Amino acid sequence: MTGEQQPRVPEATRVQSLLRQQIIEGVRQPGSALVERAIGEEFGVSRLPVRQAIQGLVAEQLVVPGGARSAAVVRGFDAEELEALSVVHATLERLVVRWAALRRSAEQVELLRELVPATVADGATVDAAAVRRSVLDFRALLFVMADSEILNELNQLVGARVTQVISHALQPAEAGPYLEALYRAIAIGDPDLAETIMIEYIAPQKFARSQAD
């Protein structure tokens, strides 16, 4: 007897998820155009699901809609919005690391350790895309460990834009040591230390620097 067949994911949903990931990971930078034909060729779909996917990303505030003769573009950040999102990010992340440190399980701690990027020798090239994936996967697991319905609801409301900010402000060379330190603080169940490490990493000047770049 075979298992039940999994429901097929609609093409528009699949394309929206892939585009969202590219935007959050910085593959598609703020201001870059989302050309329907090119995206359809990239993902092997017609233009209709691409158009629907882009409309979904507009609703998520990750994309700015295009005009009659212009393509939609990946949304960027103005100074006011970046400041507001950085405050939301700081508040949310500080809570989630505290609760993750308090509610962790041994199995979750081990999974967290596996997401810490390997140490890169001085002068070696950092795979920025891989580091971004590690940071975002690490963050996603922290929400699982925190096991908070309220934090999950907040993350659903602002998570896409916040993770885009994280990717935008990320300094890949700093991410590995940061995740290593944060993992160790959570592993020993020290919420104060975890929060201190988080605060240092998400200091406002990091976001100001990313805006200036």
C-alpha positions as CSV (number, residue, x, y, z in Angstrom):
1,M,0.0,0.0,0.0
2,T,1.5,3.3,-1.1
3,G,1.4,6.4,1.1
4,E,-1.0,9.3,0.4
5,Q,0.1,11.6,-2.4
6,Q,1.2,15.0,-1.2
7,P,-1.0,17.9,-2.5
8,R,0.6,19.8,-5.4
9,V,1.9,23.2,-4.5
10,P,0.4,25.8,-6.8
11,E,3.0,27.3,-9.2
12,A,2.4,30.9,-8.0
13,T,3.0,29.8,-4.4
14,R,6.2,28.0,-5.4
15,V,7.5,31.0,-7.4
16,Q,6.6,33.4,-4.6
17,S,8.5,31.3,-2.1
18,L,11.5,31.1,-4.3
19,L,11.5,34.9,-5.0
20,R,11.0,35.7,-1.4
21,Q,14.0,33.6,-0.5
22,Q,16.1,35.3,-3.1
23,I,15.1,38.7,-1.9
24,I,15.7,37.9,1.8
25,E,19.1,36.3,1.0
26,G,20.2,39.3,-1.0
27,V,20.3,37.4,-4.3
28,R,17.9,40.0,-5.6
29,Q,19.0,43.4,-4.3
30,P,16.7,46.4,-3.5
31,G,15.9,48.2,-6.7
32,S,16.4,45.2,-9.0
33,A,13.6,44.6,-11.5
34,L,11.4,41.5,-11.5
35,V,10.9,40.8,-15.2
36,E,8.1,38.3,-15.6
37,R,9.4,36.7,-18.7
38,A,12.9,36.2,-17.3
39,I,11.5,34.8,-14.0
40,G,9.2,32.5,-15.8
41,E,12.2,31.1,-17.8
42,E,14.2,30.7,-14.6
43,F,11.6,28.7,-12.8
44,G,10.0,27.0,-15.8
45,V,6.6,28.5,-15.5
46,S,4.3,30.7,-17.6
47,R,4.0,34.5,-16.9
48,L,0.6,34.2,-15.1
49,P,1.9,32.5,-11.9
50,V,4.9,34.8,-12.0
51,R,2.5,37.8,-12.0
52,Q,0.5,36.3,-9.2
53,A,3.7,35.6,-7.2
54,I,4.8,39.2,-7.6
55,Q,1.4,40.4,-6.5
56,G,1.8,38.3,-3.3
57,L,5.2,39.8,-2.7
58,V,3.7,43.3,-3.1
59,A,1.2,42.4,-0.4
60,E,4.2,41.3,1.8
61,Q,5.8,44.7,1.2
62,L,8.9,43.1,-0.3
63,V,8.2,44.4,-3.8
64,V,7.0,47.7,-5.2
65,P,4.5,47.2,-8.1
66,G,5.5,48.3,-11.6
67,G,3.5,50.5,-14.0
68,A,2.0,49.8,-17.3
69,R,5.4,49.8,-19.0
70,S,7.7,49.1,-16.1
71,A,8.5,46.0,-14.1
72,A,8.0,45.6,-10.3
73,V,11.1,46.1,-8.3
74,V,12.5,44.7,-5.1
75,R,11.7,47.2,-2.3
76,G,14.5,49.1,-0.7
77,F,14.7,51.1,2.5
78,D,14.5,54.8,3.2
79,A,16.1,56.1,6.4
80,E,12.9,56.3,8.4
81,E,11.7,52.8,7.5
82,L,15.1,51.3,8.2
83,E,15.2,52.9,11.6
84,A,11.7,51.6,12.4
85,L,12.4,48.1,11.2
86,S,15.7,48.0,13.1
87,V,13.8,48.8,16.3
88,V,11.2,46.1,15.6
89,H,14.0,43.7,14.8
90,A,16.0,44.5,18.0
91,T,12.9,44.0,20.2
92,L,11.8,40.8,18.6
93,E,15.3,39.2,18.5
94,R,16.1,40.1,22.1
95,L,12.9,38.3,23.2
96,V,13.3,35.3,21.1
97,V,16.9,34.6,22.2
98,R,15.9,35.0,25.9
99,W,13.1,32.5,25.5
100,A,15.1,30.1,23.4
101,A,17.8,30.0,26.1
102,L,15.2,29.3,28.8
103,R,13.1,26.7,26.8
104,R,15.8,24.9,24.8
105,S,16.0,21.2,24.6
106,A,19.1,19.1,24.1
107,E,18.0,18.1,20.6
108,Q,17.3,21.7,19.6
109,V,20.7,22.9,20.9
110,E,22.4,20.3,18.8
111,L,20.5,21.4,15.7
112,L,21.4,25.0,16.5
113,R,25.1,24.0,16.7
114,E,24.9,22.5,13.2
115,L,23.8,25.8,11.8
116,V,26.9,27.7,13.0
117,P,29.1,28.4,9.9
118,A,32.5,26.9,9.9
119,T,35.3,29.3,10.9
120,V,36.9,31.0,7.9
121,A,40.7,31.7,8.0
122,D,41.8,35.3,7.8
123,G,41.9,36.5,4.3
124,A,39.8,33.7,3.0
125,T,36.7,34.4,0.8
126,V,33.4,34.3,2.7
127,D,30.5,32.7,0.9
128,A,28.0,35.5,1.7
129,A,25.0,33.7,0.4
130,A,25.7,30.6,2.5
131,V,26.3,32.7,5.6
132,R,23.0,34.5,5.0
133,R,21.2,31.1,4.8
134,S,22.8,30.0,8.0
135,V,21.8,33.2,9.8
136,L,18.2,33.0,8.7
137,D,18.0,29.3,9.4
138,F,19.5,29.9,12.8
139,R,16.9,32.6,13.5
140,A,14.0,30.4,12.3
141,L,15.1,27.6,14.8
142,L,15.3,30.2,17.6
143,F,11.6,30.8,17.1
144,V,10.9,27.1,17.3
145,M,12.9,26.9,20.5
146,A,11.3,29.9,22.1
147,D,7.9,28.2,21.5
148,S,5.9,31.4,21.8
149,E,2.6,31.9,20.0
150,I,2.9,35.7,20.5
151,L,6.4,35.9,19.0
152,N,5.4,33.7,16.1
153,E,2.4,35.9,15.4
154,L,4.6,39.0,15.4
155,N,7.1,37.3,13.2
156,Q,4.4,36.4,10.7
157,L,3.4,40.1,10.5
158,V,6.8,41.6,10.1
159,G,9.1,38.6,9.5
160,A,9.7,39.0,5.7
161,R,10.7,42.7,6.0
162,V,12.7,42.1,9.1
163,T,14.7,39.2,7.6
164,Q,15.3,41.4,4.5
165,V,16.8,44.0,6.9
166,I,18.9,41.4,8.5
167,S,20.3,40.3,5.1
168,H,20.7,43.9,4.0
169,A,22.7,44.8,7.2
170,L,24.6,41.5,7.5
171,Q,28.4,41.6,7.6
172,P,29.2,38.0,6.5
173,A,32.6,38.0,8.1
174,E,31.1,38.8,11.5
175,A,28.2,36.3,11.4
176,G,30.1,33.1,12.2
177,P,31.7,34.3,15.4
178,Y,28.4,35.9,16.4
179,L,26.4,32.7,15.9
180,E,29.0,30.7,17.7
181,A,28.9,33.0,20.7
182,L,25.1,33.1,20.7
183,Y,24.9,29.3,20.4
184,R,27.1,28.8,23.4
185,A,25.1,31.2,25.5
186,I,21.8,29.4,24.6
187,A,23.4,26.0,25.1
188,I,24.3,26.8,28.7
189,G,20.8,28.4,29.3
190,D,22.0,31.9,30.0
191,P,19.4,34.4,28.7
192,D,21.2,37.5,29.9
193,L,24.4,36.5,28.1
194,A,22.4,35.6,24.9
195,E,20.6,39.0,25.0
196,T,23.9,40.8,25.5
197,I,25.5,39.1,22.5
198,M,22.4,39.8,20.4
199,I,22.4,43.5,21.4
200,E,26.0,43.9,20.4
201,Y,25.4,42.3,17.0
202,I,22.3,44.3,16.1
203,A,23.6,47.6,17.3
204,P,21.9,50.5,15.4
205,Q,25.1,51.7,13.8
206,K,25.3,48.4,11.8
207,F,22.0,49.3,10.1
208,A,23.1,52.9,9.6
209,R,26.3,51.6,8.0
210,S,24.4,49.3,5.7
211,Q,22.1,52.2,4.6
212,A,25.2,54.3,3.7
213,D,26.8,51.5,1.6
